């Protein structure tokens, strides 16, 4: 049986999700012995052509070139896994969706006519079919290892499908919003981080994106009760996965008075 092949790709992103893979350290060594890494410029200058059994893609689509490249990556990949808030929801750079990109470009660059960019920052799934999404900013290393391990043994990966509140309960963490009045997006945010921020008595920032059918309207009222203004509520939803929450009613609901 041929050794499975793996490719890792970068679109518009900070490289943090790729670094999560490299930071797996001890787990990465045996994994590297079971797959053949044929494209991973963050880790090696060796680049081999496809097709690939599994492709991991970090980053959002923000340029015309990336929109074309992700189609080529999809065509070469049997399984496509997208990594992080950028690839699954557009990322922090999707804040451009609420502004004037031409104006931003003219203010930042001395020669803006040389900068090719799209008006929006979109997730990979807006351009090609995706097999698995690993959320977060950055992703959780255990979820990444779960997906790769499941692929190697021929089973479906076991990925969470509940809210961060569920993880708080499992860890015995007292709700920061109820007990301390700390604004928290945990009730509407997809699990997977292990309730990292609430464990340190901080509210969830929503970097894993919205759960299915999030009740953002109810949470918006609760956030206001915690002392947040309408502007503050809008800002807290417009962070890591702004378009995803807006599409679910997050930022839109904050416009109610």
Secondary structure, 3 states (H helix, E strand, C coil): CCCEEEEEEECECCCHHHHHHHCCCHHHHHHHCCEEEEECCCCCCCECCCCEEEEEEECEECCHHHHHHHHHHHHHEEEEEEEHHHHHHCCHHHHHHHCCHHHHHHHHCCCHHHCCCCCCCECHHHCCCCCEEECECCECHHHHHHHHHHHHHCCCCCCCCCEHHHHHHHHCCCCHHHHHCCCCCHHHEECCCCCHHHHCCCCCCCCCCECCCCCHHHHHHHHHHCCCCHHHHHHHHCCCCHHHHHHCCHHHHCCCC
